């Protein structure tokens, strides 16, 4: 998951997207120079992906993931830098939102569901996903020092913070599961 997050951030950089909401305003107009820079960034990113795929030290799952990212970028290359389109209809203005890429986290959840269905042998997996899936994604936040500092204070304080959780609260949480 760390590798996916790293490559997700690199792909955002290649598309010149900053943290926060993606600027898909219908009012954005890039100059030719900015557009060429952005296209060059995408091409550089694709060449980096290609070289990482050829690196024999990388795991098979990472190489497969990089291939998926490359496929998405090449498939949607013409639309990646296009803003949303505003059109006039009889009923008023309508914004056509262009599809960007497949959400990696959503893809991970689908994989978790498939795995849980295989283990259980039926489709009743929602409880497992609700209980376990979100926790796995929250673990990614532990890599962000600001998150750990805000939520727990520091790594050293984490044990103390968890020890303060009352037994009654744990029993209530157990009832939810």
GROMACS elastic network, one bead per residue, 0.5 to 0.9 nm:
[ bonds ]
;  ai    aj funct       b0    kb
    1     4     6  0.50006   500
    1     5     6  0.61712   500
    1     6     6  0.85736   500
    1   137     6  0.84244   500
    1   140     6  0.75122   500
    2     5     6  0.50778   500
    2     6     6  0.61402   500
    2     7     6  0.86610   500
    2   140     6  0.71111   500
    2   143     6  0.87337   500
    3     6     6  0.50160   500
    3     7     6  0.61904   500
    3     8     6  0.83996   500
    3    62     6  0.72591   500
    4     7     6  0.51924   500
    4     8     6  0.58770   500
    4     9     6  0.85357   500
    4    62     6  0.79915   500
    4    65     6  0.76905   500
    4    66     6  0.87311   500
    4   104     6  0.77869   500
    5     9     6  0.61673   500
    5    10     6  0.85782   500
    5   104     6  0.88452   500
    5   140     6  0.85589   500
    6     9     6  0.52671   500
    6    10     6  0.62813   500
    6    11     6  0.87236   500
    7    11     6  0.60409   500
    7    12     6  0.85488   500
    7    66     6  0.80529   500
    7    69     6  0.86191   500
    8    11     6  0.51395   500
    8    12     6  0.63343   500
    8    13     6  0.87476   500
    8    69     6  0.88503   500
    8   104     6  0.81897   500
    9    12     6  0.50627   500
    9    13     6  0.62795   500
    9    14     6  0.86855   500
   10    13     6  0.50278   500
   10    14     6  0.62186   500
   10    15     6  0.87007   500
   10    45     6  0.77688   500
   11    15     6  0.62810   500
   11    16     6  0.85383   500
   11    17     6  0.86998   500
   11    42     6  0.81410   500
   11    45     6  0.72235   500
   11    69     6  0.85374   500
   12    15     6  0.50893   500
   12    16     6  0.60831   500
   12    17     6  0.51100   500
   12    18     6  0.70880   500
   12    19     6  0.85203   500
   13    17     6  0.58442   500
   13    18     6  0.72067   500
   13    41     6  0.82087   500
   13    42     6  0.89600   500
   13    45     6  0.89736   500
   14    17     6  0.76711   500
   14    38     6  0.71199   500
   14    39     6  0.85160   500
   14    40     6  0.86835   500
   14    41     6  0.50617   500
   14    42     6  0.51585   500
   14    43     6  0.85000   500
   14    44     6  0.79880   500
   14    45     6  0.61357   500
   15    18     6  0.89532   500
   15    38     6  0.65006   500
   15    39     6  0.82948   500
   15    41     6  0.71771   500
   15    42     6  0.65022   500
   15    80     6  0.74225   500
   15    81     6  0.72496   500
   16    38     6  0.68127   500
   16    41     6  0.81641   500
   17    20     6  0.85116   500
   17    21     6  0.85471   500
   17    22     6  0.61331   500
   17    23     6  0.73270   500
   18    21     6  0.78279   500
   18    22     6  0.71350   500
   18    23     6  0.85201   500
   19    22     6  0.77961   500
   20    23     6  0.88894   500
   21    24     6  0.85895   500
   22    25     6  0.87059   500
   23    28     6  0.82600   500
   23    83     6  0.80040   500
   24    27     6  0.85223   500
   24    28     6  0.75518   500
   24    82     6  0.80203   500
   24    84     6  0.56365   500
   24    97     6  0.83987   500
   25    28     6  0.56997   500
   25    83     6  0.61000   500
   25    84     6  0.62606   500
   25    85     6  0.85160   500
   26    29     6  0.85276   500
   26    83     6  0.58104   500
   26    84     6  0.52572   500
   26    85     6  0.57523   500
   26    86     6  0.62037   500
   26    95     6  0.79943   500
   27    83     6  0.80592   500
   27    84     6  0.88069   500
   28    83     6  0.67691   500
   29    83     6  0.83790   500
   30    33     6  0.79569   500
   30    34     6  0.59150   500
   30    35     6  0.60682   500
   31    34     6  0.52578   500
   31    35     6  0.62017   500
   31    36     6  0.86402   500
   32    35     6  0.50463   500
   32    36     6  0.61081   500
   32    37     6  0.86251   500
   33    36     6  0.51794   500
   33    37     6  0.62831   500
   33    38     6  0.87112   500
   34    37     6  0.50629   500
   34    38     6  0.61947   500
   34    39     6  0.86468   500
   35    38     6  0.50824   500
   35    39     6  0.61641   500
   35    40     6  0.85180   500
   35    81     6  0.78991   500
   36    39     6  0.50686   500
   36    40     6  0.60175   500
   36    41     6  0.85098   500
   37    40     6  0.50484   500
   37    41     6  0.61442   500
   37    42     6  0.87260   500
   38    42     6  0.63328   500
   38    43     6  0.87083   500
   38    81     6  0.78030   500
   39    42     6  0.50688   500
   39    43     6  0.62093   500
   39    44     6  0.85798   500
   39    81     6  0.82067   500
   40    43     6  0.50488   500
   40    44     6  0.60788   500
   40    45     6  0.85049   500
   41    44     6  0.50939   500
   41    45     6  0.61011   500
   41    46     6  0.86227   500
   42    45     6  0.50050   500
   42    46     6  0.61723   500
   42    47     6  0.86727   500
   42    73     6  0.83039   500
   42    77     6  0.86070   500
   43    46     6  0.50520   500
   43    47     6  0.62426   500
   43    48     6  0.86270   500
   44    47     6  0.51349   500
   44    48     6  0.62075   500
   44    49     6  0.86303   500
   45    48     6  0.50326   500
   45    49     6  0.61830   500
   45    50     6  0.86514   500
   46    50     6  0.61961   500
   46    51     6  0.87372   500
   46    69     6  0.89637   500
   46    70     6  0.64516   500
   46    73     6  0.78846   500
   46    74     6  0.85295   500
   47    51     6  0.62792   500
   47    52     6  0.86397   500
   48    51     6  0.51924   500
   48    52     6  0.61677   500
   48    53     6  0.85798   500
   49    52     6  0.51433   500
   49    53     6  0.61402   500
   49    54     6  0.87383   500
   49    66     6  0.62640   500
   49    67     6  0.77903   500
   49    69     6  0.82684   500
   49    70     6  0.68510   500
   50    53     6  0.51275   500
   50    54     6  0.64470   500
   50    55     6  0.88653   500
   50    66     6  0.81294   500
   50    67     6  0.81526   500
   50    70     6  0.79581   500
   51    54     6  0.51357   500
   51    55     6  0.63621   500
   52    55     6  0.50157   500
   52    56     6  0.84467   500
   52    58     6  0.74969   500
   52    63     6  0.74180   500
   52    66     6  0.78489   500
   53    56     6  0.78009   500
   53    58     6  0.75966   500
   53    62     6  0.81072   500
   53    63     6  0.50699   500
   53    64     6  0.80477   500
   53    66     6  0.66123   500
   53    67     6  0.72140   500
   54    57     6  0.89036   500
   54    58     6  0.85234   500
   54    63     6  0.81038   500
   55    58     6  0.59493   500
   55    63     6  0.85168   500
   56    59     6  0.78294   500
   58    61     6  0.83626   500
   58    62     6  0.64228   500
   58    63     6  0.65747   500
   59    62     6  0.52700   500
   59    63     6  0.62950   500
   59    64     6  0.86562   500
   60    63     6  0.50834   500
   60    64     6  0.60816   500
   60    65     6  0.85257   500
   61    64     6  0.50357   500
   61    65     6  0.60650   500
   61    66     6  0.85661   500
   62    66     6  0.60652   500
   62    67     6  0.84877   500
   63    66     6  0.51030   500
   63    67     6  0.61871   500
   63    68     6  0.87431   500
   64    67     6  0.50314   500
   64    68     6  0.63773   500
   64    69     6  0.88273   500
   65    68     6  0.50623   500
   65    69     6  0.63365   500
   65    70     6  0.86442   500
   66    69     6  0.50391   500
   66    70     6  0.61256   500
   66    71     6  0.85602   500
   67    70     6  0.50249   500
   67    71     6  0.60961   500
   67    72     6  0.86431   500
   68    71     6  0.50512   500
   68    72     6  0.62332   500
   68    73     6  0.86252   500
   69    72     6  0.51961   500
   69    73     6  0.61757   500
   69    74     6  0.86447   500
   69   101     6  0.87555   500
   70    73     6  0.51321   500
   70    74     6  0.61303   500
   70    75     6  0.84178   500
   71    74     6  0.52703   500
   71    75     6  0.59032   500
   71    76     6  0.85399   500
   72    75     6  0.50473   500
   72    76     6  0.60465   500
   72    77     6  0.79826   500
   72   100     6  0.88068   500
   72   101     6  0.64683   500
   72   102     6  0.78359   500
   73    76     6  0.54354   500
   73    77     6  0.54004   500
   73    80     6  0.78091   500
   73   101     6  0.78527   500
   74    78     6  0.82759   500
   75    78     6  0.79985   500
   76    79     6  0.54238   500
   76    80     6  0.60652   500
   76    99     6  0.83837   500
   76   100     6  0.71545   500
   76   101     6  0.77535   500
   77    80     6  0.53635   500
   77    81     6  0.79450   500
   78    81     6  0.73191   500
   78    82     6  0.77770   500
   79    82     6  0.52101   500
   79    83     6  0.83773   500
   79    98     6  0.73176   500
   79    99     6  0.80350   500
   79   100     6  0.74643   500
   80    83     6  0.84241   500
   80    98     6  0.86505   500
   80    99     6  0.86247   500
   80   100     6  0.63717   500
   80   101     6  0.87020   500
   82    85     6  0.84643   500
   82    98     6  0.79287   500
   83    97     6  0.81877   500
   83    98     6  0.77035   500
   84    95     6  0.66549   500
   84    96     6  0.58722   500
   84    98     6  0.59334   500
   85    94     6  0.82788   500
   85    95     6  0.55517   500
   85    96     6  0.51218   500
   85    97     6  0.67216   500
   85    98     6  0.78995   500
   86    93     6  0.66603   500
   86    94     6  0.56759   500
   86    96     6  0.62425   500
   86    97     6  0.88023   500
   87    92     6  0.84270   500
   87    93     6  0.56507   500
   87    94     6  0.53648   500
   87    95     6  0.62970   500
   87    96     6  0.75694   500
   88    91     6  0.80289   500
   88    92     6  0.57543   500
   88    94     6  0.63340   500
   88    95     6  0.88794   500
   89    92     6  0.50369   500
   89    93     6  0.58554   500
   89    94     6  0.69127   500
   90    93     6  0.82475   500
   91    94     6  0.84541   500
   97   100     6  0.89412   500
   99   102     6  0.86208   500
  101   104     6  0.87356   500
  102   105     6  0.89860   500
  102   106     6  0.80502   500
  102   107     6  0.76278   500
  103   106     6  0.53754   500
  103   107     6  0.63028   500
  103   108     6  0.88627   500
  104   108     6  0.62698   500
  104   109     6  0.87888   500
  105   109     6  0.63794   500
  105   110     6  0.87612   500
  105   137     6  0.82443   500
  106   109     6  0.51052   500
  106   110     6  0.63463   500
  106   111     6  0.87274   500
  107   110     6  0.51265   500
  107   111     6  0.63248   500
  107   112     6  0.87197   500
  108   111     6  0.50501   500
  108   112     6  0.62192   500
  108   113     6  0.86774   500
  109   113     6  0.61722   500
  109   114     6  0.86444   500
  109   129     6  0.78262   500
  109   133     6  0.69104   500
  109   134     6  0.88718   500
  110   113     6  0.50472   500
  110   114     6  0.62436   500
  110   115     6  0.86364   500
  111   114     6  0.51223   500
  111   115     6  0.61949   500
  111   116     6  0.86195   500
  112   115     6  0.51045   500
  112   116     6  0.61141   500
  112   117     6  0.85948   500
  112   129     6  0.72058   500
  112   133     6  0.72514   500
  113   116     6  0.50665   500
  113   117     6  0.61056   500
  113   118     6  0.86177   500
  113   123     6  0.88217   500
  113   125     6  0.66615   500
  113   126     6  0.77825   500
  113   128     6  0.85494   500
  113   129     6  0.67152   500
  113   133     6  0.89596   500
  114   117     6  0.51261   500
  114   118     6  0.63024   500
  114   119     6  0.87529   500
  114   125     6  0.89151   500
  115   118     6  0.51439   500
  115   119     6  0.63245   500
  115   120     6  0.87400   500
  116   119     6  0.50249   500
  116   120     6  0.60528   500
  116   121     6  0.81642   500
  116   122     6  0.87148   500
  116   123     6  0.85275   500
  116   124     6  0.88370   500
  116   125     6  0.60660   500
  116   126     6  0.89826   500
  116   128     6  0.74439   500
  116   129     6  0.79421   500
  117   120     6  0.51986   500
  117   121     6  0.54771   500
  117   122     6  0.55550   500
  117   123     6  0.56747   500
  117   124     6  0.73968   500
  117   125     6  0.62021   500
  118   121     6  0.52564   500
  118   122     6  0.74843   500
  118   123     6  0.89440   500
  119   122     6  0.83491   500
  120   123     6  0.78048   500
  120   124     6  0.78067   500
  120   125     6  0.75355   500
  121   124     6  0.86629   500
  122   125     6  0.75497   500
  123   126     6  0.81563   500
  124   127     6  0.74755   500
  124   128     6  0.86171   500
  125   128     6  0.53899   500
  125   129     6  0.63595   500
  125   130     6  0.87014   500
  126   129     6  0.51033   500
  126   130     6  0.60148   500
  126   131     6  0.84400   500
  127   130     6  0.51870   500
  127   131     6  0.60541   500
  127   132     6  0.84850   500
  127   177     6  0.75876   500
  128   131     6  0.51126   500
  128   132     6  0.58231   500
  128   133     6  0.74660   500
  128   177     6  0.89225   500
  129   132     6  0.52981   500
  129   134     6  0.74122   500
  130   133     6  0.59492   500
  130   134     6  0.65292   500
  130   135     6  0.87892   500
  130   177     6  0.88494   500
  131   134     6  0.69324   500
  131   135     6  0.73997   500
  131   177     6  0.68317   500
  132   135     6  0.54515   500
  132   136     6  0.66391   500
  133   136     6  0.54136   500
  133   137     6  0.68425   500
  133   138     6  0.89728   500
  134   137     6  0.52889   500
  134   138     6  0.62929   500
  134   139     6  0.88621   500
  135   139     6  0.64047   500
  136   139     6  0.52845   500
  136   140     6  0.72956   500
  137   140     6  0.55067   500
  137   141     6  0.75540   500
  138   141     6  0.54276   500
  138   142     6  0.74292   500
  139   142     6  0.54339   500
  139   143     6  0.77961   500
  140   143     6  0.58637   500
  140   144     6  0.77311   500
  141   144     6  0.53551   500
  141   145     6  0.83048   500
  141   147     6  0.64273   500
  141   148     6  0.75906   500
  142   145     6  0.70019   500
  142   147     6  0.69349   500
  142   148     6  0.60622   500
  143   146     6  0.89353   500
  143   147     6  0.81908   500
  143   148     6  0.80286   500
  144   147     6  0.53828   500
  144   148     6  0.65508   500
  144   149     6  0.87739   500
  145   148     6  0.51556   500
  145   149     6  0.60871   500
  145   150     6  0.86222   500
  145   154     6  0.83907   500
  146   149     6  0.50502   500
  146   150     6  0.61050   500
  146   151     6  0.85505   500
  147   150     6  0.52293   500
  147   151     6  0.60055   500
  147   152     6  0.80431   500
  147   153     6  0.89540   500
  148   151     6  0.53663   500
  148   152     6  0.53856   500
  148   153     6  0.63810   500
  148   154     6  0.59870   500
  148   155     6  0.70071   500
  148   158     6  0.87077   500
  149   152     6  0.55990   500
  149   154     6  0.50420   500
  149   155     6  0.79154   500
  150   153     6  0.57228   500
  150   154     6  0.81935   500
  151   154     6  0.83500   500
  152   155     6  0.71513   500
  152   156     6  0.88233   500
  152   157     6  0.64436   500
  152   158     6  0.55538   500
  152   161     6  0.69012   500
  153   156     6  0.81470   500
  153   157     6  0.61840   500
  153   158     6  0.74092   500
  153   161     6  0.89692   500
  154   157     6  0.52990   500
  154   158     6  0.65061   500
  155   158     6  0.53273   500
  155   159     6  0.80725   500
  156   159     6  0.69888   500
  156   160     6  0.80845   500
  157   160     6  0.53289   500
  157   161     6  0.62137   500
  157   162     6  0.88245   500
  158   161     6  0.51039   500
  158   162     6  0.62964   500
  158   163     6  0.86206   500
  159   162     6  0.52410   500
  159   163     6  0.61073   500
  159   164     6  0.88150   500
  160   163     6  0.50827   500
  160   164     6  0.65207   500
  161   164     6  0.54238   500
  161   165     6  0.72999   500
  162   165     6  0.55610   500
  163   166     6  0.79723   500
  165   168     6  0.85352   500
  165   169     6  0.68908   500
  165   170     6  0.74907   500
  166   169     6  0.53667   500
  166   170     6  0.67005   500
  166   171     6  0.89457   500
  167   170     6  0.51129   500
  167   171     6  0.63120   500
  167   172     6  0.87821   500
  168   171     6  0.50405   500
  168   172     6  0.63210   500
  168   173     6  0.86660   500
  169   172     6  0.51005   500
  169   173     6  0.61899   500
  169   174     6  0.85646   500
  170   174     6  0.60727   500
  170   175     6  0.87086   500
  171   175     6  0.64043   500
  171   176     6  0.89518   500
  172   175     6  0.51543   500
  172   176     6  0.67074   500
  173   176     6  0.52201   500
  173   177     6  0.67590   500
  174   177     6  0.52727   500
